[in-house]
Amino acid sequence: MSVFAYTAVGSDGKRSNGTLNADTRAAAISQIIKQGLHPVTMDEKRGGNGKAAKAAAQVVAPRGGRVSQKAVEGFTRELANLLAGGVPLARALSLLQRETSNPGAKFVWTSIHDDVVGGTALADAMGKWPKVFSGVYVAMVRAGEAGGFLEVVLAQITDFRTREQDLKGKVKAAMMYPIMLALLAALVMVGMLTWFIPRFSGIFQEFGSNLPALTLGIIAVSNVIKHYGFFVLAALVVGFVMIRRALATDTGRRRLEKVLLATPVLGRVIAHFALVRFARMLGTLIGSGVPLVASLRTAREAIGNQTLADTVSHAIEQVQRGEPLSKALANSPQLFPPSVVETIAVAEETGRLDKELVRLATAYESDLDRQLRMLVAVAEPLLLFIMAGLIGTIVVGMLLPIFNLQDVIK
């Protein structure tokens, strides 16, 4: 039995230090967790080697186990490669935790390694770090462990994350120019409303109520921003915080999802993205021997949209009652178009469900890429049109009295 020195954080945020006796590092961490504490550092005392203990104490996990997504992707990819090469799981985890140079990642990888060596399933060991490994990630790993195809699942996770990052990168790159224009337009509008328009309004004061309604409205907005700009900004900040809190709730998130799904072009893109993830994962799980209901439950978590996931939950209940998968999915036309349902029905009859699901995912992924490019192509000129319209309205509103100067004076 070894002696471990630890630093832990309680639920009240207070740090505590101490030592305890345990057979392994995993057992020591388990003791700390059972006490309601979150371990921050854990090092084994080695024969009074103060320098070694001090160096080990530097391995500190960020509070809540926060590790960068890039580190998680690298860990997943390398673990999949090692397992595919025949390296035992415990040895692969040991290699990864020794090779990483990031202190937070080293702490998490070491904890997972010690848990696995102590007899804990890999999915359960990862589940202790929910801010590092998402629920979908853990569910897929659990299915891979149960089916004996862990390396396949890890490679699939890597593929999913890579594809998602590629899609997000395309959107960010395409929208960078419109966003910069929007920020510039916002600065121009604020400058016009706070500096340019007040000087015009002083000239127009002698005209009184004879000014056009558009001009009077613009002057009123300018006065509000000029004299009460701080309160307007504070109201916007409060509104933003309240919206974020509302969206953090299950009800608020579902309402937002329903609005986005009802949007003509965006809704279709979101539904197809969910279909691609669902079909690819379901096909992979079924092809690896996981039972249909268990595969559906895991694939449901990969959808990423709770509103669409609810429709799959109803389908799972129907499958459990003995209904064919195609008939169960037919009740969700927004996520599963009739062509997809028909393809699944034929695949069930011919025993090629897993292969057809993967093929559908690949086909719809290509279609999704085209839709995404179209969405970005439409959004850019639309945003430019809106910005030009707002600035043009202000300019026209301030020039109207000059064009109609004779009528205004009368």
Buried (B, 14 or more C-beta within 10 A) or exposed (E): EBEBBBBBBEEEEEEEEEEBEBEBBBBBBBBBEEEEBBBBBBBBBEEEEEEBBEEBBEBEBBEEBEBEEEBBBBBBBBBBBBBEEEBEBEEBBBBBBEEBEBBBBBBBBBBBBBBBBBEBBBBBBBBBBEEBBBEBBBBBBBBBBBBEBBBBBBBBBBBBBEBEEEBEEBBEEBBEEBEEBBEEBEEBBEEBBEEBBBEBBEEBEEBEEBBBEBBBEBBEBBBEBBEEEEEEEEEEEEEEEEEEEEBEEEEBBBBBBEEBBEEEEBBBBBBBBBBBBBBBBBBBBBBBEBEBEBBBBBBBBBBBBEBBBBBBEEBBEBBEEEBBBBBBBBBBEBBBBEEBBEBBBEBBEEEEBBBBBBBBBEBBBEBBBEBBEEBBEEBBEEBBEEBEEBBEEBEBBBEBBEEBEEEBEE
